[in-house]
């Protein structure tokens, strides 16, 4: 086993997805609450509330997990 392979086995690795403006959009499952950048991205992506039957504009909605964050 190479030194790099051993180091990777012991490493804590987190996937982080960045926006074009270098703001974090997704930092894995270690953070439960949404960032300002993620809220902006959700407003642009969804346009309105994604809850079944709700048609509120996304800017008036609370960004939340539709699936339980700690169980799914």
N, CA, C and O atoms as a Maestro MAE file, in Angstrom:
{
 s_m_m2io_version
 :::
 2.0.0
}

f_m_ct {
 s_m_title
 :::
 protein
 m_atom[288] {
  # First column is atom index #
  i_m_mmod_type
  r_m_x_coord
  r_m_y_coord
  r_m_z_coord
  i_m_residue_number
  s_m_chain_name
  s_m_pdb_residue_name
  s_m_pdb_atom_name
  i_m_atomic_number
  :::
  1 25 0.855 -1.174 0.000 1 A "UNK " " N  " 7
  2 3 0.000 0.000 0.000 1 A "UNK " " CA " 6
  3 2 0.902 1.238 0.000 1 A "UNK " " C  " 6
  4 15 1.865 1.320 0.762 1 A "UNK " " O  " 8
  5 25 0.574 2.185 -0.857 2 A "UNK " " N  " 7
  6 3 1.387 3.393 -0.941 2 A "UNK " " CA " 6
  7 2 1.087 4.327 0.225 2 A "UNK " " C  " 6
  8 15 0.070 4.195 0.906 2 A "UNK " " O  " 8
  9 25 1.982 5.257 0.433 3 A "UNK " " N  " 7
  10 3 1.789 6.243 1.506 3 A "UNK " " CA " 6
  11 2 0.510 7.055 1.271 3 A "UNK " " C  " 6
  12 15 -0.217 7.356 2.217 3 A "UNK " " O  " 8
  13 25 0.237 7.408 0.009 4 A "UNK " " N  " 7
  14 3 -0.978 8.155 -0.315 4 A "UNK " " CA " 6
  15 2 -2.225 7.336 0.015 4 A "UNK " " C  " 6
  16 15 -3.170 7.867 0.598 4 A "UNK " " O  " 8
  17 25 -2.244 6.076 -0.342 5 A "UNK " " N  " 7
  18 3 -3.400 5.218 -0.056 5 A "UNK " " CA " 6
  19 2 -3.636 5.112 1.442 5 A "UNK " " C  " 6
  20 15 -4.781 5.156 1.891 5 A "UNK " " O  " 8
  21 25 -2.570 4.972 2.222 6 A "UNK " " N  " 7
  22 3 -2.712 4.910 3.689 6 A "UNK " " CA " 6
  23 2 -3.279 6.217 4.231 6 A "UNK " " C  " 6
  24 15 -4.150 6.210 5.100 6 A "UNK " " O  " 8
  25 25 -2.783 7.335 3.716 7 A "UNK " " N  " 7
  26 3 -3.267 8.637 4.181 7 A "UNK " " CA " 6
  27 2 -4.746 8.812 3.849 7 A "UNK " " C  " 6
  28 15 -5.505 9.337 4.664 7 A "UNK " " O  " 8
  29 25 -5.161 8.378 2.660 8 A "UNK " " N  " 7
  30 3 -6.566 8.503 2.270 8 A "UNK " " CA " 6
  31 2 -7.475 7.634 3.125 8 A "UNK " " C  " 6
  32 15 -8.617 8.007 3.394 8 A "UNK " " O  " 8
  33 25 -6.983 6.487 3.551 9 A "UNK " " N  " 7
  34 3 -7.787 5.610 4.414 9 A "UNK " " CA " 6
  35 2 -8.071 6.261 5.762 9 A "UNK " " C  " 6
  36 15 -9.101 5.983 6.376 9 A "UNK " " O  " 8
  37 25 -7.187 7.107 6.220 10 A "UNK " " N  " 7
  38 3 -7.336 7.744 7.523 10 A "UNK " " CA " 6
  39 2 -7.905 9.163 7.422 10 A "UNK " " C  " 6
  40 15 -8.111 9.821 8.442 10 A "UNK " " O  " 8
  41 25 -8.154 9.629 6.212 11 A "UNK " " N  " 7
  42 3 -8.591 11.016 6.015 11 A "UNK " " CA " 6
  43 2 -10.095 11.172 6.216 11 A "UNK " " C  " 6
  44 15 -10.867 10.243 5.980 11 A "UNK " " O  " 8
  45 25 -10.490 12.347 6.651 12 A "UNK " " N  " 7
  46 3 -11.895 12.741 6.658 12 A "UNK " " CA " 6
  47 2 -12.116 13.565 5.402 12 A "UNK " " C  " 6
  48 15 -11.584 14.669 5.281 12 A "UNK " " O  " 8
  49 25 -12.891 13.042 4.474 13 A "UNK " " N  " 7
  50 3 -13.112 13.709 3.198 13 A "UNK " " CA " 6
  51 2 -14.560 14.169 3.127 13 A "UNK " " C  " 6
  52 15 -15.480 13.401 3.407 13 A "UNK " " O  " 8
  53 25 -14.753 15.423 2.750 14 A "UNK " " N  " 7
  54 3 -16.084 15.982 2.587 14 A "UNK " " CA " 6
  55 2 -16.216 16.548 1.186 14 A "UNK " " C  " 6
  56 15 -15.369 17.321 0.737 14 A "UNK " " O  " 8
  57 25 -17.279 16.160 0.496 15 A "UNK " " N  " 7
  58 3 -17.553 16.695 -0.837 15 A "UNK " " CA " 6
  59 2 -18.143 18.091 -0.665 15 A "UNK " " C  " 6
  60 15 -19.094 18.277 0.094 15 A "UNK " " O  " 8
  61 25 -17.580 19.072 -1.370 16 A "UNK " " N  " 7
  62 3 -18.090 20.443 -1.324 16 A "UNK " " CA " 6
  63 2 -18.333 20.909 -2.757 16 A "UNK " " C  " 6
  64 15 -17.421 20.894 -3.584 16 A "UNK " " O  " 8
  65 25 -19.562 21.322 -3.044 17 A "UNK " " N  " 7
  66 3 -19.918 21.846 -4.362 17 A "UNK " " CA " 6
  67 2 -19.973 23.361 -4.248 17 A "UNK " " C  " 6
  68 15 -20.666 23.908 -3.389 17 A "UNK " " O  " 8
  69 25 -19.230 24.035 -5.131 18 A "UNK " " N  " 7
  70 3 -19.131 25.491 -5.089 18 A "UNK " " CA " 6
  71 2 -19.898 26.109 -6.258 18 A "UNK " " C  " 6
  72 15 -20.023 25.508 -7.325 18 A "UNK " " O  " 8
  73 25 -20.410 27.325 -6.034 19 A "UNK " " N  " 7
  74 3 -21.071 28.079 -7.100 19 A "UNK " " CA " 6
  75 2 -20.010 28.744 -7.974 19 A "UNK " " C  " 6
  76 15 -18.818 28.685 -7.671 19 A "UNK " " O  " 8
  77 25 -20.452 29.373 -9.054 20 A "UNK " " N  " 7
  78 3 -19.526 30.102 -9.927 20 A "UNK " " CA " 6
  79 2 -18.844 31.245 -9.189 20 A "UNK " " C  " 6
  80 15 -17.756 31.677 -9.569 20 A "UNK " " O  " 8
  81 25 -19.492 31.739 -8.123 21 A "UNK " " N  " 7
  82 3 -18.928 32.827 -7.313 21 A "UNK " " CA " 6
  83 2 -18.090 32.292 -6.151 21 A "UNK " " C  " 6
  84 15 -17.738 33.044 -5.242 21 A "UNK " " O  " 8
  85 25 -17.772 31.007 -6.178 22 A "UNK " " N  " 7
  86 3 -16.964 30.344 -5.140 22 A "UNK " " CA " 6
  87 2 -17.641 30.317 -3.775 22 A "UNK " " C  " 6
  88 15 -16.971 30.353 -2.743 22 A "UNK " " O  " 8
  89 25 -18.968 30.254 -3.773 23 A "UNK " " N  " 7
  90 3 -19.713 30.103 -2.526 23 A "UNK " " CA " 6
  91 2 -20.143 28.650 -2.393 23 A "UNK " " C  " 6
  92 15 -20.536 28.032 -3.382 23 A "UNK " " O  " 8
  93 25 -20.075 28.097 -1.192 24 A "UNK " " N  " 7
  94 3 -20.459 26.689 -1.038 24 A "UNK " " CA " 6
  95 2 -21.963 26.495 -1.220 24 A "UNK " " C  " 6
  96 15 -22.766 27.167 -0.573 24 A "UNK " " O  " 8
  97 25 -22.334 25.570 -2.106 25 A "UNK " " N  " 7
  98 3 -23.737 25.223 -2.316 25 A "UNK " " CA " 6
  99 2 -24.092 23.933 -1.591 25 A "UNK " " C  " 6
  100 15 -25.221 23.759 -1.132 25 A "UNK " " O  " 8
  101 25 -23.132 23.038 -1.491 26 A "UNK " " N  " 7
  102 3 -23.374 21.748 -0.852 26 A "UNK " " CA " 6
  103 2 -22.112 21.334 -0.121 26 A "UNK " " C  " 6
  104 15 -21.047 21.217 -0.726 26 A "UNK " " O  " 8
  105 25 -22.230 21.114 1.165 27 A "UNK " " N  " 7
  106 3 -21.063 20.712 1.959 27 A "UNK " " CA " 6
  107 2 -21.294 19.347 2.601 27 A "UNK " " C  " 6
  108 15 -20.876 19.101 3.732 27 A "UNK " " O  " 8
  109 25 -21.956 18.475 1.873 28 A "UNK " " N  " 7
  110 3 -22.213 17.143 2.405 28 A "UNK " " CA " 6
  111 2 -23.311 17.165 3.453 28 A "UNK " " C  " 6
  112 15 -24.160 18.057 3.448 28 A "UNK " " O  " 8
  113 25 -23.300 16.195 4.348 29 A "UNK " " N  " 7
  114 3 -24.354 16.089 5.348 29 A "UNK " " CA " 6
  115 2 -23.877 16.471 6.735 29 A "UNK " " C  " 6
  116 15 -24.512 16.101 7.722 29 A "UNK " " O  " 8
  117 25 -22.780 17.200 6.836 30 A "UNK " " N  " 7
  118 3 -22.324 17.603 8.164 30 A "UNK " " CA " 6
  119 2 -23.006 18.878 8.634 30 A "UNK " " C  " 6
  120 15 -23.002 19.179 9.828 30 A "UNK " " O  " 8
  121 25 -23.594 19.632 7.704 31 A "UNK " " N  " 7
  122 3 -24.298 20.866 8.058 31 A "UNK " " CA " 6
  123 2 -25.773 20.706 7.728 31 A "UNK " " C  " 6
  124 15 -26.118 20.352 6.601 31 A "UNK " " O  " 8
  125 25 -26.643 20.961 8.688 32 A "UNK " " N  " 7
  126 3 -28.076 20.768 8.500 32 A "UNK " " CA " 6
  127 2 -28.761 21.985 7.885 32 A "UNK " " C  " 6
  128 15 -29.644 21.837 7.039 32 A "UNK " " O  " 8
  129 25 -28.364 23.178 8.300 33 A "UNK " " N  " 7
  130 3 -29.054 24.387 7.868 33 A "UNK " " CA " 6
  131 2 -28.481 24.915 6.558 33 A "UNK " " C  " 6
  132 15 -27.303 24.721 6.257 33 A "UNK " " O  " 8
  133 25 -29.327 25.581 5.791 34 A "UNK " " N  " 7
  134 3 -28.932 26.096 4.492 34 A "UNK " " CA " 6
  135 2 -28.190 27.419 4.620 34 A "UNK " " C  " 6
  136 15 -28.475 28.218 5.512 34 A "UNK " " O  " 8
  137 25 -27.237 27.642 3.722 35 A "UNK " " N  " 7
  138 3 -26.500 28.902 3.675 35 A "UNK " " CA " 6
  139 2 -27.277 29.905 2.819 35 A "UNK " " C  " 6
  140 15 -28.230 29.537 2.132 35 A "UNK " " O  " 8
  141 25 -26.869 31.156 2.866 36 A "UNK " " N  " 7
  142 3 -27.486 32.186 2.027 36 A "UNK " " CA " 6
  143 2 -27.338 31.831 0.551 36 A "UNK " " C  " 6
  144 15 -28.273 32.011 -0.230 36 A "UNK " " O  " 8
  145 25 -26.176 31.331 0.172 37 A "UNK " " N  " 7
  146 3 -25.947 30.956 -1.229 37 A "UNK " " CA " 6
  147 2 -26.867 29.810 -1.645 37 A "UNK " " C  " 6
  148 15 -27.380 29.808 -2.764 37 A "UNK " " O  " 8
  149 25 -27.080 28.842 -0.763 38 A "UNK " " N  " 7
  150 3 -27.975 27.733 -1.083 38 A "UNK " " CA " 6
  151 2 -29.422 28.212 -1.192 38 A "UNK " " C  " 6
  152 15 -30.178 27.722 -2.031 38 A "UNK " " O  " 8
  153 25 -29.807 29.165 -0.348 39 A "UNK " " N  " 7
  154 3 -31.170 29.714 -0.425 39 A "UNK " " CA " 6
  155 2 -31.373 30.402 -1.772 39 A "UNK " " C  " 6
  156 15 -32.396 30.205 -2.428 39 A "UNK " " O  " 8
  157 25 -30.400 31.206 -2.176 40 A "UNK " " N  " 7
  158 3 -30.496 31.876 -3.480 40 A "UNK " " CA " 6
  159 2 -30.607 30.852 -4.612 40 A "UNK " " C  " 6
  160 15 -31.411 31.008 -5.531 40 A "UNK " " O  " 8
  161 25 -29.792 29.815 -4.528 41 A "UNK " " N  " 7
  162 3 -29.820 28.771 -5.559 41 A "UNK " " CA " 6
  163 2 -31.175 28.067 -5.592 41 A "UNK " " C  " 6
  164 15 -31.679 27.756 -6.671 41 A "UNK " " O  " 8
  165 25 -31.771 27.812 -4.425 42 A "UNK " " N  " 7
  166 3 -33.084 27.159 -4.365 42 A "UNK " " CA " 6
  167 2 -34.168 28.052 -4.959 42 A "UNK " " C  " 6
  168 15 -35.069 27.560 -5.639 42 A "UNK " " O  " 8
  169 25 -34.092 29.354 -4.712 43 A "UNK " " N  " 7
  170 3 -35.077 30.289 -5.270 43 A "UNK " " CA " 6
  171 2 -34.997 30.284 -6.794 43 A "UNK " " C  " 6
  172 15 -36.023 30.243 -7.475 43 A "UNK " " O  " 8
  173 25 -33.776 30.325 -7.327 44 A "UNK " " N  " 7
  174 3 -33.593 30.311 -8.778 44 A "UNK " " CA " 6
  175 2 -34.037 28.970 -9.356 44 A "UNK " " C  " 6
  176 15 -34.710 28.926 -10.386 44 A "UNK " " O  " 8
  177 25 -33.661 27.882 -8.695 45 A "UNK " " N  " 7
  178 3 -33.978 26.548 -9.197 45 A "UNK " " CA " 6
  179 2 -35.477 26.262 -9.171 45 A "UNK " " C  " 6
  180 15 -36.033 25.765 -10.150 45 A "UNK " " O  " 8
  181 25 -36.135 26.577 -8.041 46 A "UNK " " N  " 7
  182 3 -37.519 26.144 -7.843 46 A "UNK " " CA " 6
  183 2 -38.556 27.181 -8.255 46 A "UNK " " C  " 6
  184 15 -39.604 26.821 -8.790 46 A "UNK " " O  " 8
  185 25 -38.285 28.449 -8.017 47 A "UNK " " N  " 7
  186 3 -39.235 29.493 -8.371 47 A "UNK " " CA " 6
  187 2 -40.408 29.630 -7.418 47 A "UNK " " C  " 6
  188 15 -40.912 30.732 -7.203 47 A "UNK " " O  " 8
  189 25 -40.840 28.523 -6.850 48 A "UNK " " N  " 7
  190 3 -41.947 28.552 -5.892 48 A "UNK " " CA " 6
  191 2 -41.761 27.423 -4.890 48 A "UNK " " C  " 6
  192 15 -40.859 26.595 -5.021 48 A "UNK " " O  " 8
  193 25 -42.618 27.406 -3.900 49 A "UNK " " N  " 7
  194 3 -42.565 26.357 -2.881 49 A "UNK " " CA " 6
  195 2 -42.687 24.993 -3.557 49 A "UNK " " C  " 6
  196 15 -43.478 24.832 -4.486 49 A "UNK " " O  " 8
  197 25 -41.920 24.020 -3.102 50 A "UNK " " N  " 7
  198 3 -41.969 22.687 -3.700 50 A "UNK " " CA " 6
  199 2 -42.853 21.725 -2.912 50 A "UNK " " C  " 6
  200 15 -42.978 20.554 -3.273 50 A "UNK " " O  " 8
  201 25 -43.468 22.218 -1.833 51 A "UNK " " N  " 7
  202 3 -44.383 21.373 -1.066 51 A "UNK " " CA " 6
  203 2 -45.635 21.131 -1.909 51 A "UNK " " C  " 6
  204 15 -46.150 22.062 -2.527 51 A "UNK " " O  " 8
  205 25 -46.118 19.917 -1.940 52 A "UNK " " N  " 7
  206 3 -47.266 19.543 -2.760 52 A "UNK " " CA " 6
  207 2 -48.478 20.440 -2.474 52 A "UNK " " C  " 6
  208 15 -48.955 20.507 -1.341 52 A "UNK " " O  " 8
  209 25 -48.968 21.123 -3.507 53 A "UNK " " N  " 7
  210 3 -50.151 21.962 -3.378 53 A "UNK " " CA " 6
  211 2 -49.885 23.410 -3.000 53 A "UNK " " C  " 6
  212 15 -50.820 24.210 -2.967 53 A "UNK " " O  " 8
  213 25 -48.647 23.772 -2.715 54 A "UNK " " N  " 7
  214 3 -48.323 25.147 -2.324 54 A "UNK " " CA " 6
  215 2 -47.752 25.890 -3.531 54 A "UNK " " C  " 6
  216 15 -46.887 25.369 -4.234 54 A "UNK " " O  " 8
  217 25 -48.238 27.108 -3.768 55 A "UNK " " N  " 7
  218 3 -47.740 27.876 -4.906 55 A "UNK " " CA " 6
  219 2 -47.117 29.213 -4.501 55 A "UNK " " C  " 6
  220 15 -47.031 30.130 -5.318 55 A "UNK " " O  " 8
  221 25 -46.682 29.326 -3.243 56 A "UNK " " N  " 7
  222 3 -46.002 30.544 -2.787 56 A "UNK " " CA " 6
  223 2 -44.702 30.737 -3.562 56 A "UNK " " C  " 6
  224 15 -44.013 29.769 -3.882 56 A "UNK " " O  " 8
  225 25 -44.371 31.996 -3.862 57 A "UNK " " N  " 7
  226 3 -43.094 32.286 -4.510 57 A "UNK " " CA " 6
  227 2 -41.966 31.854 -3.577 57 A "UNK " " C  " 6
  228 15 -42.068 32.001 -2.359 57 A "UNK " " O  " 8
  229 25 -40.907 31.326 -4.148 58 A "UNK " " N  " 7
  230 3 -39.802 30.782 -3.350 58 A "UNK " " CA " 6
  231 2 -39.186 31.808 -2.401 58 A "UNK " " C  " 6
  232 15 -38.704 31.438 -1.330 58 A "UNK " " O  " 8
  233 25 -39.193 33.082 -2.770 59 A "UNK " " N  " 7
  234 3 -38.596 34.102 -1.899 59 A "UNK " " CA " 6
  235 2 -39.379 34.277 -0.597 59 A "UNK " " C  " 6
  236 15 -38.850 34.832 0.366 59 A "UNK " " O  " 8
  237 25 -40.621 33.816 -0.555 60 A "UNK " " N  " 7
  238 3 -41.447 33.918 0.653 60 A "UNK " " CA " 6
  239 2 -41.429 32.628 1.473 60 A "UNK " " C  " 6
  240 15 -42.104 32.531 2.498 60 A "UNK " " O  " 8
  241 25 -40.665 31.650 1.027 61 A "UNK " " N  " 7
  242 3 -40.645 30.340 1.679 61 A "UNK " " CA " 6
  243 2 -39.430 30.179 2.587 61 A "UNK " " C  " 6
  244 15 -38.412 30.853 2.429 61 A "UNK " " O  " 8
  245 25 -39.572 29.273 3.529 62 A "UNK " " N  " 7
  246 3 -38.445 28.873 4.362 62 A "UNK " " CA " 6
  247 2 -37.778 27.688 3.685 62 A "UNK " " C  " 6
  248 15 -38.433 26.688 3.392 62 A "UNK " " O  " 8
  249 25 -36.485 27.794 3.436 63 A "UNK " " N  " 7
  250 3 -35.767 26.676 2.828 63 A "UNK " " CA " 6
  251 2 -35.691 25.571 3.875 63 A "UNK " " C  " 6
  252 15 -35.227 25.790 4.994 63 A "UNK " " O  " 8
  253 25 -36.146 24.397 3.503 64 A "UNK " " N  " 7
  254 3 -36.222 23.294 4.458 64 A "UNK " " CA " 6
  255 2 -36.045 21.985 3.707 64 A "UNK " " C  " 6
  256 15 -36.158 21.942 2.482 64 A "UNK " " O  " 8
  257 25 -35.773 20.942 4.429 65 A "UNK " " N  " 7
  258 3 -35.630 19.616 3.839 65 A "UNK " " CA " 6
  259 2 -37.012 18.989 3.676 65 A "UNK " " C  " 6
  260 15 -37.767 18.891 4.643 65 A "UNK " " O  " 8
  261 25 -37.345 18.565 2.459 66 A "UNK " " N  " 7
  262 3 -38.615 17.867 2.259 66 A "UNK " " CA " 6
  263 2 -38.512 16.477 2.869 66 A "UNK " " C  " 6
  264 15 -39.467 16.001 3.482 66 A "UNK " " O  " 8
  265 25 -37.366 15.818 2.711 67 A "UNK " " N  " 7
  266 3 -37.114 14.542 3.392 67 A "UNK " " CA " 6
  267 2 -36.379 14.851 4.685 67 A "UNK " " C  " 6
  268 15 -35.567 15.776 4.733 67 A "UNK " " O  " 8
  269 25 -36.655 14.091 5.728 68 A "UNK " " N  " 7
  270 3 -35.995 14.299 7.022 68 A "UNK " " CA " 6
  271 2 -34.487 14.245 6.843 68 A "UNK " " C  " 6
  272 15 -33.963 13.288 6.272 68 A "UNK " " O  " 8
  273 25 -33.786 15.260 7.323 69 A "UNK " " N  " 7
  274 3 -32.335 15.333 7.176 69 A "UNK " " CA " 6
  275 2 -31.630 14.250 7.986 69 A "UNK " " C  " 6
  276 15 -30.684 13.635 7.493 69 A "UNK " " O  " 8
  277 25 -32.068 14.006 9.207 70 A "UNK " " N  " 7
  278 3 -31.342 13.080 10.082 70 A "UNK " " CA " 6
  279 2 -31.778 11.632 9.935 70 A "UNK " " C  " 6
  280 15 -31.148 10.752 10.521 70 A "UNK " " O  " 8
  281 25 -32.840 11.347 9.170 71 A "UNK " " N  " 7
  282 3 -33.304 9.972 9.033 71 A "UNK " " CA " 6
  283 2 -33.088 9.406 7.645 71 A "UNK " " C  " 6
  284 15 -32.962 8.190 7.506 71 A "UNK " " O  " 8
  285 25 -33.041 10.234 6.611 72 A "UNK " " N  " 7
  286 3 -32.977 9.740 5.230 72 A "UNK " " CA " 6
  287 2 -31.556 9.676 4.722 72 A "UNK " " C  " 6
  288 15 -31.326 9.282 3.579 72 A "UNK " " O  " 8
  :::
 }
 m_bond[287] {
  # First column is bond index #
  i_m_from
  i_m_to
  i_m_order
  :::
  1 1 2 1
  2 2 3 1
  3 3 4 2
  4 3 5 1
  5 5 6 1
  6 6 7 1
  7 7 8 2
  8 7 9 1
  9 9 10 1
  10 10 11 1
  11 11 12 2
  12 11 13 1
  13 13 14 1
  14 14 15 1
  15 15 16 2
  16 15 17 1
  17 17 18 1
  18 18 19 1
  19 19 20 2
  20 19 21 1
  21 21 22 1
  22 22 23 1
  23 23 24 2
  24 23 25 1
  25 25 26 1
  26 26 27 1
  27 27 28 2
  28 27 29 1
  29 29 30 1
  30 30 31 1
  31 31 32 2
  32 31 33 1
  33 33 34 1
  34 34 35 1
  35 35 36 2
  36 35 37 1
  37 37 38 1
  38 38 39 1
  39 39 40 2
  40 39 41 1
  41 41 42 1
  42 42 43 1
  43 43 44 2
  44 43 45 1
  45 45 46 1
  46 46 47 1
  47 47 48 2
  48 47 49 1
  49 49 50 1
  50 50 51 1
  51 51 52 2
  52 51 53 1
  53 53 54 1
  54 54 55 1
  55 55 56 2
  56 55 57 1
  57 57 58 1
  58 58 59 1
  59 59 60 2
  60 59 61 1
  61 61 62 1
  62 62 63 1
  63 63 64 2
  64 63 65 1
  65 65 66 1
  66 66 67 1
  67 67 68 2
  68 67 69 1
  69 69 70 1
  70 70 71 1
  71 71 72 2
  72 71 73 1
  73 73 74 1
  74 74 75 1
  75 75 76 2
  76 75 77 1
  77 77 78 1
  78 78 79 1
  79 79 80 2
  80 79 81 1
  81 81 82 1
  82 82 83 1
  83 83 84 2
  84 83 85 1
  85 85 86 1
  86 86 87 1
  87 87 88 2
  88 87 89 1
  89 89 90 1
  90 90 91 1
  91 91 92 2
  92 91 93 1
  93 93 94 1
  94 94 95 1
  95 95 96 2
  96 95 97 1
  97 97 98 1
  98 98 99 1
  99 99 100 2
  100 99 101 1
  101 101 102 1
  102 102 103 1
  103 103 104 2
  104 103 105 1
  105 105 106 1
  106 106 107 1
  107 107 108 2
  108 107 109 1
  109 109 110 1
  110 110 111 1
  111 111 112 2
  112 111 113 1
  113 113 114 1
  114 114 115 1
  115 115 116 2
  116 115 117 1
  117 117 118 1
  118 118 119 1
  119 119 120 2
  120 119 121 1
  121 121 122 1
  122 122 123 1
  123 123 124 2
  124 123 125 1
  125 125 126 1
  126 126 127 1
  127 127 128 2
  128 127 129 1
  129 129 130 1
  130 130 131 1
  131 131 132 2
  132 131 133 1
  133 133 134 1
  134 134 135 1
  135 135 136 2
  136 135 137 1
  137 137 138 1
  138 138 139 1
  139 139 140 2
  140 139 141 1
  141 141 142 1
  142 142 143 1
  143 143 144 2
  144 143 145 1
  145 145 146 1
  146 146 147 1
  147 147 148 2
  148 147 149 1
  149 149 150 1
  150 150 151 1
  151 151 152 2
  152 151 153 1
  153 153 154 1
  154 154 155 1
  155 155 156 2
  156 155 157 1
  157 157 158 1
  158 158 159 1
  159 159 160 2
  160 159 161 1
  161 161 162 1
  162 162 163 1
  163 163 164 2
  164 163 165 1
  165 165 166 1
  166 166 167 1
  167 167 168 2
  168 167 169 1
  169 169 170 1
  170 170 171 1
  171 171 172 2
  172 171 173 1
  173 173 174 1
  174 174 175 1
  175 175 176 2
  176 175 177 1
  177 177 178 1
  178 178 179 1
  179 179 180 2
  180 179 181 1
  181 181 182 1
  182 182 183 1
  183 183 184 2
  184 183 185 1
  185 185 186 1
  186 186 187 1
  187 187 188 2
  188 187 189 1
  189 189 190 1
  190 190 191 1
  191 191 192 2
  192 191 193 1
  193 193 194 1
  194 194 195 1
  195 195 196 2
  196 195 197 1
  197 197 198 1
  198 198 199 1
  199 199 200 2
  200 199 201 1
  201 201 202 1
  202 202 203 1
  203 203 204 2
  204 203 205 1
  205 205 206 1
  206 206 207 1
  207 207 208 2
  208 207 209 1
  209 209 210 1
  210 210 211 1
  211 211 212 2
  212 211 213 1
  213 213 214 1
  214 214 215 1
  215 215 216 2
  216 215 217 1
  217 217 218 1
  218 218 219 1
  219 219 220 2
  220 219 221 1
  221 221 222 1
  222 222 223 1
  223 223 224 2
  224 223 225 1
  225 225 226 1
  226 226 227 1
  227 227 228 2
  228 227 229 1
  229 229 230 1
  230 230 231 1
  231 231 232 2
  232 231 233 1
  233 233 234 1
  234 234 235 1
  235 235 236 2
  236 235 237 1
  237 237 238 1
  238 238 239 1
  239 239 240 2
  240 239 241 1
  241 241 242 1
  242 242 243 1
  243 243 244 2
  244 243 245 1
  245 245 246 1
  246 246 247 1
  247 247 248 2
  248 247 249 1
  249 249 250 1
  250 250 251 1
  251 251 252 2
  252 251 253 1
  253 253 254 1
  254 254 255 1
  255 255 256 2
  256 255 257 1
  257 257 258 1
  258 258 259 1
  259 259 260 2
  260 259 261 1
  261 261 262 1
  262 262 263 1
  263 263 264 2
  264 263 265 1
  265 265 266 1
  266 266 267 1
  267 267 268 2
  268 267 269 1
  269 269 270 1
  270 270 271 1
  271 271 272 2
  272 271 273 1
  273 273 274 1
  274 274 275 1
  275 275 276 2
  276 275 277 1
  277 277 278 1
  278 278 279 1
  279 279 280 2
  280 279 281 1
  281 281 282 1
  282 282 283 1
  283 283 284 2
  284 283 285 1
  285 285 286 1
  286 286 287 1
  287 287 288 2
  :::
 }
}
